[in-house]
Amino acid sequence: MQRIHIEFCGRVAALAAFLLTTSLVSVPSSFAGTVVPPVENGSVERIVANSEVFTVERQAVARTVPVSGTLVARHMVTVSARVAGIAIDVPKQPGDRVEVGDLLLSLDTEDLELQFAMKEAALQSAQASLVVAENNLKRQKALEGRGVASASALEDAMAELRRLEASTRMANAELDAARLGLARARITAPISGIIASRTVEPGQLVGNGQAVFTMLDPENLLLEAVIPFSDSIDIKVGMRADLGLPQAMGERLEAVVERINPEVDRKARSATVWLDILGDVKGYRPGSFLTGSIETMRSGDLLLVPASALVEAGKVGRIRDGRYEQIEVLSGQEWPNELVEITGPISVGDTLLRNPMKGLDAGDPVKLIGEQ
């Protein structure tokens, strides 16, 4: 009876030891029913899903700053009248394409022609008076040479000649101004582009200096973007950008940073950046709202690991030849997507744990299962 009791106790102890051993094995839920026996040296083999590891590879990575803004035309011109008059002919409409020199607006020139005629007559009168003054001066000089005319009479004749010379020059300038006014009654396109707006209709009185047209070049666009000051610090002229519609519809545009406003908005704490759209604008129009990113840094051929892979300061967990080991590395610059650059005895193709695992010590056997 005593022998049976001792044998039963031994079997219970063996069963308890086996249950304790299998409880130390960590398996994914899909493999919870799998029993993993100890390996030859007595250590428990740890099961790790392939989804919990990754293969080291060299990567090219970029750091970007988000950007959004409105497309504006580089060349946008407000055309204004330079003389007053009634609009007679307004042949161009918004949306029309024009070339330099094309007629935009003709003003009634009746008043301008009268002014021109008056200035022309005034010039002719001044020129006639000037001829009389020149002849009078010649006569006074001849009389003064014979001792007949006084010196004061000669001085008066010279002064009158100078006055009439000045009057003639003024009359000539006024005639040029009248001629220019006539020419300005025809308003032509100063640039080649598209009519964006028109504020005058035939028969309307147009004032001197009144804006009548807005023109722009739709093929030469800039993105005007407002960026938080903290992001603008890393942006430099010449950096490239990728732009598109907010919903990622339509083709993407390539751009380059052209200018950066040196002054920061004191209220919004933001800076304005202008990006030059490269190549074909692909149908985008001024006023379109675009979003994208500016590439502030790019590096290639880096060993990058998820920041979560660092077991502790300066170490990563590697699985090699079925064993777990901790490798000391030097962590470098942090990159987007929570990646960290590392250097050390890690090679392309090494298998590393994505996250530290409790109870896993250096030298423990590991078995990878499942799809990566």
C-alpha positions as CSV (number, residue, x, y, z in Angstrom):
1,M,0.0,0.0,0.0
2,Q,2.8,2.4,0.9
3,R,4.5,1.5,-2.5
4,I,1.4,2.4,-4.4
5,H,1.1,5.7,-2.6
6,I,4.8,6.7,-3.3
7,E,4.4,5.8,-7.0
8,F,1.2,7.9,-7.3
9,C,2.9,10.9,-5.7
10,G,5.8,10.6,-8.2
11,R,3.4,10.6,-11.1
12,V,1.6,13.7,-9.8
13,A,4.9,15.5,-9.4
14,A,6.0,14.7,-12.9
15,L,2.7,15.9,-14.3
16,A,3.0,19.2,-12.3
17,A,6.5,19.7,-13.7
18,F,5.3,19.1,-17.2
19,L,2.4,21.6,-16.9
20,L,4.8,24.2,-15.4
21,T,7.2,23.7,-18.3
22,T,4.5,24.1,-21.0
23,S,3.1,27.1,-19.3
24,L,6.3,29.0,-19.9
25,V,5.9,28.7,-23.7
26,S,4.4,31.8,-25.3
27,V,2.4,31.2,-28.4
28,P,0.0,33.3,-30.5
29,S,-3.7,32.6,-29.9
30,S,-3.9,30.7,-33.2
31,F,-1.4,28.2,-31.8
32,A,-2.6,28.1,-28.2
33,G,-3.3,24.4,-28.5
34,T,0.2,23.5,-29.7
35,V,2.5,21.8,-27.3
36,V,6.1,22.6,-27.7
37,P,8.5,20.2,-26.0
38,P,11.8,21.3,-24.4
39,V,14.8,21.3,-26.7
40,E,17.7,19.0,-26.2
41,N,19.5,21.2,-23.7
42,G,16.4,21.5,-21.5
43,S,15.5,25.2,-22.4
44,V,12.0,25.9,-23.5
45,E,11.6,26.9,-27.1
46,R,9.7,30.2,-27.5
47,I,7.2,30.5,-30.3
48,V,7.2,33.9,-32.1
49,A,4.9,34.8,-35.0
50,N,6.6,36.1,-38.1
51,S,4.4,39.2,-37.9
52,E,6.3,40.1,-34.7
53,V,9.7,40.3,-36.6
54,F,11.0,42.1,-39.6
55,T,14.0,41.8,-41.9
56,V,16.6,44.5,-41.9
57,E,17.2,46.3,-45.2
58,R,18.7,49.5,-46.3
59,Q,16.2,52.2,-47.2
60,A,16.0,55.6,-48.7
61,V,14.0,58.0,-46.5
62,A,12.9,61.6,-46.7
63,R,11.7,64.2,-44.2
64,T,8.8,66.4,-45.4
65,V,6.8,69.4,-44.2
66,P,3.1,69.5,-45.0
67,V,2.1,72.4,-47.2
68,S,-1.2,73.8,-48.5
69,G,-2.1,77.0,-50.3
70,T,-3.6,78.7,-53.3
71,L,-2.4,78.9,-56.9
72,V,-1.7,82.4,-58.1
73,A,-0.5,83.7,-61.4
74,R,3.1,84.9,-61.4
75,H,2.1,87.6,-63.9
76,M,-1.2,89.3,-63.0
77,V,-1.8,92.8,-64.4
78,T,-4.5,95.4,-63.6
79,V,-5.1,97.5,-66.8
80,S,-6.3,101.0,-66.0
81,A,-7.4,103.9,-68.3
82,R,-4.9,106.7,-68.5
83,V,-7.4,109.2,-70.0
84,A,-11.0,109.9,-69.3
85,G,-13.7,109.2,-72.0
86,I,-16.7,107.3,-73.1
87,A,-16.2,103.6,-73.9
88,I,-16.9,103.0,-77.6
89,D,-15.5,99.5,-78.3
90,V,-14.8,96.8,-75.7
91,P,-14.1,93.7,-77.8
92,K,-12.6,91.4,-75.2
93,Q,-14.5,89.3,-72.6
94,P,-13.3,87.5,-69.5
95,G,-11.8,84.2,-70.5
96,D,-10.5,85.5,-73.9
97,R,-6.9,84.8,-74.7
98,V,-5.0,87.9,-76.0
99,E,-1.5,88.7,-77.2
100,V,0.6,91.8,-76.4
101,G,-0.8,94.8,-78.3
102,D,-4.3,93.4,-78.9
103,L,-7.1,96.1,-78.5
104,L,-8.9,95.9,-75.2
105,L,-10.8,99.2,-75.2
106,S,-11.4,102.2,-77.4
107,L,-12.6,105.6,-75.9
108,D,-14.4,108.4,-77.7
109,T,-11.7,110.8,-78.8
110,E,-13.8,113.9,-79.8
111,D,-12.7,115.9,-76.7
112,L,-9.1,114.7,-77.1
113,E,-9.0,115.7,-80.7
114,L,-10.3,119.2,-79.8
115,Q,-7.6,119.5,-77.1
116,F,-5.0,118.4,-79.7
117,A,-6.1,121.0,-82.2
118,M,-6.0,123.7,-79.5
119,K,-2.5,122.7,-78.4
120,E,-1.4,122.6,-82.0
121,A,-2.7,126.1,-82.7
122,A,-1.0,127.4,-79.5
123,L,2.3,126.0,-80.6
124,Q,1.9,127.6,-84.0
125,S,1.2,131.0,-82.3
126,A,4.2,130.6,-80.0
127,Q,6.4,129.8,-83.0
128,A,5.2,132.9,-84.9
129,S,5.8,135.1,-81.9
130,L,9.3,133.6,-81.6
131,V,10.1,134.5,-85.2
132,V,9.1,138.2,-84.5
133,A,11.2,138.2,-81.4
134,E,14.2,136.9,-83.2
135,N,13.8,139.5,-85.9
136,N,13.4,142.3,-83.3
137,L,16.6,141.2,-81.6
138,K,18.5,141.3,-84.8
139,R,17.2,144.8,-85.5
140,Q,18.1,146.0,-82.0
141,K,21.6,144.6,-82.4
142,A,22.0,146.5,-85.7
143,L,20.7,149.8,-84.2
144,E,22.9,149.3,-81.1
145,G,25.9,148.9,-83.4
146,R,25.2,152.2,-85.1
147,G,24.7,153.9,-81.7
148,V,21.0,154.5,-82.3
149,A,19.4,152.0,-79.9
150,S,20.1,152.1,-76.2
151,A,21.6,149.1,-74.3
152,S,18.3,148.7,-72.3
153,A,16.3,148.2,-75.5
154,L,18.7,145.5,-76.6
155,E,18.4,143.7,-73.2
156,D,14.6,143.9,-73.4
157,A,14.6,142.3,-76.9
158,M,16.9,139.5,-75.6
159,A,14.6,138.9,-72.6
160,E,11.5,138.8,-74.8
161,L,13.2,136.2,-77.1
162,R,14.1,134.0,-74.1
163,R,10.5,134.2,-72.8
164,L,9.1,133.3,-76.2
165,E,11.5,130.4,-76.6
166,A,10.3,129.0,-73.2
167,S,6.7,129.5,-74.3
168,T,7.4,127.6,-77.5
169,R,8.9,124.7,-75.7
170,M,5.9,124.6,-73.3
171,A,3.5,124.7,-76.2
172,N,5.4,121.9,-77.9
173,A,5.3,119.7,-74.7
174,E,1.5,120.4,-74.3
175,L,1.0,119.3,-77.9
176,D,3.0,116.1,-77.2
177,A,0.8,115.5,-74.2
178,A,-2.4,115.9,-76.3
179,R,-1.0,113.5,-78.9
180,L,-0.2,111.0,-76.1
181,G,-3.8,111.4,-74.8
182,L,-5.2,110.5,-78.2
183,A,-3.0,107.4,-78.3
184,R,-4.0,106.4,-74.8
185,A,-7.7,106.4,-75.9
186,R,-6.8,103.0,-77.4
187,I,-6.0,100.6,-74.5
188,T,-4.1,97.5,-75.6
189,A,-2.9,94.3,-73.8
190,P,0.4,94.8,-71.9
191,I,1.1,91.1,-71.7
192,S,0.0,87.9,-73.4
193,G,-2.5,85.9,-71.4
194,I,-6.1,85.6,-70.4
195,I,-8.7,88.2,-69.5
196,A,-9.6,87.5,-65.9
197,S,-12.1,90.4,-65.3
198,R,-13.7,93.3,-67.1
199,T,-15.3,96.3,-65.3
200,V,-16.4,98.5,-68.3
201,E,-19.2,98.3,-70.9
202,P,-19.7,100.2,-74.1
203,G,-21.2,103.7,-73.5
204,Q,-19.9,103.8,-69.9
205,L,-17.9,106.8,-68.8
206,V,-14.4,105.8,-67.9
207,G,-12.4,107.9,-65.5
208,N,-8.7,108.6,-65.7
209,G,-6.9,105.9,-63.6
210,Q,-10.0,103.6,-63.5
211,A,-9.2,99.9,-63.5
212,V,-10.9,98.3,-66.5
213,F,-9.3,94.9,-67.0
214,T,-7.4,92.2,-65.1
215,M,-5.1,90.0,-67.0
216,L,-3.0,87.0,-66.0
217,D,-0.7,84.3,-67.5
218,P,-2.4,81.0,-66.7
219,E,0.7,78.9,-67.8
220,N,3.0,80.4,-65.2
221,L,1.7,79.7,-61.7
222,L,2.9,79.9,-58.1
223,L,1.6,78.3,-55.0
224,E,1.2,80.8,-52.2
225,A,1.3,78.8,-49.0
226,V,1.2,79.8,-45.3
227,I,3.2,77.5,-43.1
228,P,3.6,77.5,-39.3
229,F,6.8,79.1,-38.3
230,S,8.1,75.9,-36.6
231,D,7.9,74.1,-39.9
232,S,9.2,77.0,-42.0
233,I,12.6,76.9,-40.2
234,D,13.6,73.8,-42.1
235,I,12.5,75.1,-45.5
236,K,15.1,76.5,-47.9
237,V,14.9,78.0,-51.4
238,G,15.4,75.3,-54.0
239,M,13.7,72.5,-52.0
240,R,11.3,70.4,-54.1
241,A,7.7,69.7,-53.4
242,D,4.8,67.4,-54.5
243,L,1.4,69.0,-54.8
244,G,-2.1,68.0,-55.7
245,L,-5.8,68.4,-54.8
246,P,-6.7,67.6,-51.2
247,Q,-8.7,64.6,-52.2
248,A,-5.7,63.3,-54.2
249,M,-7.8,63.7,-57.4
250,G,-6.1,64.7,-60.7
251,E,-2.5,64.6,-61.6
252,R,0.3,65.7,-59.2
253,L,2.4,68.8,-59.8
254,E,6.1,69.2,-59.1
255,A,7.2,72.5,-57.6
256,V,10.3,74.1,-56.1
257,V,10.5,76.7,-53.3
258,E,11.2,80.0,-55.0
259,R,10.8,82.6,-52.2
260,I,10.3,82.7,-48.5
261,N,8.9,85.8,-46.8
262,P,11.5,86.9,-44.3
263,E,8.9,88.3,-42.0
264,V,6.7,86.1,-39.7
265,D,3.0,87.0,-39.2
266,R,2.9,88.1,-35.6
267,K,-0.6,87.1,-35.0
268,A,-0.7,83.8,-36.8
269,R,2.9,82.9,-36.1
270,S,3.3,81.7,-39.7
271,A,5.4,82.5,-42.7
272,T,4.4,82.8,-46.4
273,V,6.3,80.6,-48.9
274,W,6.0,80.8,-52.7
275,L,6.6,77.6,-54.8
276,D,7.2,77.7,-58.5
277,I,5.1,75.1,-60.4
278,L,7.4,73.2,-62.8
279,G,6.5,72.2,-66.3
280,D,2.9,71.8,-67.5
281,V,0.3,73.1,-65.0
282,K,-2.0,70.3,-66.3
283,G,-5.2,72.3,-66.3
284,Y,-4.9,73.7,-62.8
285,R,-6.1,77.3,-62.6
286,P,-5.3,80.3,-60.4
287,G,-7.4,80.1,-57.2
288,S,-7.1,76.3,-57.0
289,F,-6.4,75.0,-53.5
290,L,-3.6,72.4,-53.3
291,T,-2.0,70.4,-50.6
292,G,1.2,68.4,-50.5
293,S,4.6,68.3,-48.9
294,I,8.0,70.0,-49.2
295,E,11.0,67.6,-48.9
296,T,13.4,69.1,-46.4
297,M,15.8,66.2,-46.2
298,R,16.6,63.0,-48.0
299,S,19.0,60.2,-47.2
300,G,19.6,56.9,-48.9
301,D,21.1,53.6,-48.0
302,L,20.3,53.8,-44.3
303,L,19.7,50.9,-41.8
304,L,16.4,51.8,-40.3
305,V,14.4,50.0,-37.6
306,P,11.1,50.9,-35.9
307,A,11.7,52.9,-32.7
308,S,9.8,50.1,-30.8
309,A,12.5,47.6,-31.8
310,L,14.9,49.1,-29.3
311,V,14.8,46.7,-26.3
312,E,16.5,49.2,-24.1
313,A,18.9,52.1,-24.6
314,G,21.3,51.0,-27.4
315,K,20.0,47.4,-27.9
316,V,17.9,45.5,-30.4
317,G,16.6,41.9,-30.2
318,R,17.9,39.6,-33.0
319,I,16.9,36.1,-33.9
320,R,19.7,34.1,-35.5
321,D,20.1,30.4,-36.0
322,G,17.0,29.8,-33.8
323,R,18.3,31.7,-30.8
324,Y,17.5,35.1,-29.4
325,E,20.3,37.6,-28.7
326,Q,20.5,41.3,-27.8
327,I,22.8,43.4,-30.0
328,E,24.2,46.7,-28.9
329,V,23.7,49.4,-31.6
330,L,24.1,53.2,-31.8
331,S,20.8,54.9,-32.6
332,G,21.0,57.9,-34.8
333,Q,18.6,60.3,-36.4
334,E,14.8,59.8,-36.1
335,W,12.8,59.7,-39.3
336,P,9.1,59.8,-40.2
337,N,6.9,56.8,-39.5
338,E,8.7,56.2,-36.2
339,L,11.9,54.9,-37.8
340,V,15.3,55.2,-36.3
341,E,18.7,55.0,-38.0
342,I,21.1,52.5,-36.4
343,T,24.7,51.5,-36.7
344,G,26.4,48.5,-35.3
345,P,26.9,44.8,-35.9
346,I,23.6,44.5,-37.7
347,S,23.5,43.4,-41.4
348,V,21.0,43.5,-44.2
349,G,18.8,40.3,-43.9
350,D,19.0,40.1,-40.1
351,T,15.7,39.2,-38.3
352,L,14.8,41.6,-35.5
353,L,11.9,41.8,-33.1
354,R,9.5,44.6,-33.7
355,N,8.8,44.9,-30.0
356,P,10.5,43.6,-26.8
357,M,9.0,40.4,-25.4
358,K,8.8,39.7,-21.7
359,G,10.5,36.6,-20.4
360,L,12.7,36.3,-23.5
361,D,16.4,36.2,-22.5
362,A,19.6,36.1,-24.5
363,G,20.3,32.6,-25.7
364,D,16.7,31.4,-25.5
365,P,15.7,29.2,-28.4
366,V,13.1,30.7,-30.7
367,K,10.8,29.2,-33.3
368,L,9.2,31.5,-36.0
369,I,5.8,30.4,-37.3
370,G,3.1,31.9,-39.5
371,E,3.3,34.3,-42.5
372,Q,5.4,37.5,-42.1
